[in-house]
Amino acid sequence: MRRFLCSLLLLLSFSAVQASPTENAPAKSLVVLGDSLSAAHNIPVEAGWVHLLEVRLKQMEPGWTVINASISGDTSVSGRNRLPGLLAQYHPRVVVIELGANDGLRGLPLNELRANLSSMIDAATKSGAKVLLLGIEMPVNYGPQYRDGLRAVYADLAREKHTALVPFMLDGVALNPALMQEDGLHPVAAGEPIVLNTIWPKLKPLL
């Protein structure tokens, strides 16, 4: 009986070690923390810019693993709450933060958005990861004051935190109706390669 119990304890210990997220984390991982703009909203996952990035990395920068932690509808406060677990699980070398669109659409005070983004940048940097911040624009009906203030949030954080920045991730896509879905907010599949090409020049130096 004693021998059986010892064997059982050893087996449980081995299983616990095998399940450790730290030991199973990829050697070179990149985490994308975003909302529907990174979650391939209403298009095949394989057509989304994050999957296209994974394909490009396999060809150009072998050895990298892309973890898409984007959730449609996510806000900056949700991302702020989820990020510590992602950092602990994957130990990413690069974190791409694509959040703020849903905050803006809901009219979240910009100081709250700034605080959430700042916290995420600090957490990722403290963990040893490099950070790429993806900016977004609001529709013109939100008025110049809010739209200009939103731009300033991303620009100021990038400058203060020495963080790489793509000022507008949908540049070259958002104003082309042929590349946008009927909601006017999300690209169609044909627009996703352009999104990746907009992001790539700022991302590549971080790899």
NORCOR-V437744 format. One record per residue. N is the residue number from 1. PSI is psi in radians with two decimals (999 if undefined). Layout:
BEGIN
((N,PSI) (N,PSI))
END
This chain:
BEGIN
((1,-0.73) (2,-0.73) (3,-0.67) (4,-0.77) (5,-0.71) (6,-0.74) (7,-0.70) (8,-0.74) (9,-0.71) (10,-0.71) (11,-0.76) (12,-0.69) (13,-0.74) (14,-0.72) (15,-0.70) (16,-0.70) (17,-0.75) (18,-0.55) (19,-0.04) (20,2.09) (21,-0.49) (22,-0.80) (23,-0.42) (24,-0.06) (25,2.41) (26,2.65) (27,-0.71) (28,1.80) (29,2.61) (30,2.17) (31,2.25) (32,2.03) (33,1.81) (34,-2.88) (35,-2.60) (36,-0.38) (37,-0.34) (38,-0.03) (39,0.30) (40,0.98) (41,2.12) (42,0.33) (43,2.83) (44,2.47) (45,-0.64) (46,-0.30) (47,-0.20) (48,2.70) (49,-0.50) (50,-0.74) (51,-0.70) (52,-0.61) (53,-0.76) (54,-0.74) (55,-0.76) (56,-0.71) (57,-0.66) (58,-0.55) (59,-0.68) (60,-0.51) (61,1.22) (62,2.62) (63,-0.16) (64,2.51) (65,2.27) (66,2.19) (67,1.97) (68,1.78) (69,0.48) (70,2.47) (71,2.21) (72,2.35) (73,-0.04) (74,2.59) (75,3.03) (76,-0.62) (77,-0.61) (78,-0.77) (79,-0.70) (80,-0.68) (81,-0.54) (82,-0.46) (83,-0.76) (84,-0.68) (85,-0.66) (86,-0.70) (87,-0.72) (88,-0.59) (89,-0.73) (90,-0.28) (91,0.98) (92,2.60) (93,-0.45) (94,2.38) (95,2.15) (96,2.07) (97,2.00) (98,1.41) (99,2.67) (100,-0.38) (101,-0.82) (102,-0.55) (103,-0.80) (104,-0.74) (105,-0.45) (106,0.01) (107,0.54) (108,2.36) (109,2.35) (110,-0.48) (111,-0.51) (112,-0.72) (113,-0.79) (114,-0.77) (115,-0.73) (116,-0.81) (117,-0.73) (118,-0.73) (119,-0.71) (120,-0.74) (121,-0.78) (122,-0.75) (123,-0.77) (124,-0.75) (125,-0.73) (126,-0.54) (127,-0.15) (128,0.06) (129,2.64) (130,2.63) (131,2.38) (132,2.18) (133,2.24) (134,2.06) (135,2.83) (136,2.73) (137,2.63) (138,2.68) (139,2.70) (140,-0.43) (141,-0.11) (142,-0.13) (143,2.65) (144,-0.55) (145,-0.84) (146,-0.71) (147,-0.76) (148,-0.66) (149,-0.65) (150,-0.77) (151,-0.75) (152,-0.57) (153,-0.87) (154,-0.79) (155,-0.77) (156,-0.74) (157,-0.75) (158,-0.70) (159,-0.80) (160,-0.63) (161,0.01) (162,0.85) (163,2.42) (164,2.52) (165,2.35) (166,1.88) (167,-0.68) (168,1.84) (169,-0.37) (170,0.35) (171,2.30) (172,-0.05) (173,-0.82) (174,-0.57) (175,0.12) (176,1.82) (177,-0.51) (178,-0.31) (179,0.03) (180,2.59) (181,2.99) (182,-0.42) (183,-0.19) (184,0.14) (185,-0.51) (186,2.45) (187,2.65) (188,3.03) (189,-0.64) (190,-0.35) (191,-0.30) (192,-0.68) (193,-0.58) (194,-0.69) (195,-0.81) (196,-0.73) (197,-0.47) (198,-0.66) (199,-0.64) (200,-0.82) (201,-0.51) (202,-0.43) (203,-0.72) (204,-0.77) (205,-0.31) (206,-0.21) (207,999))
END
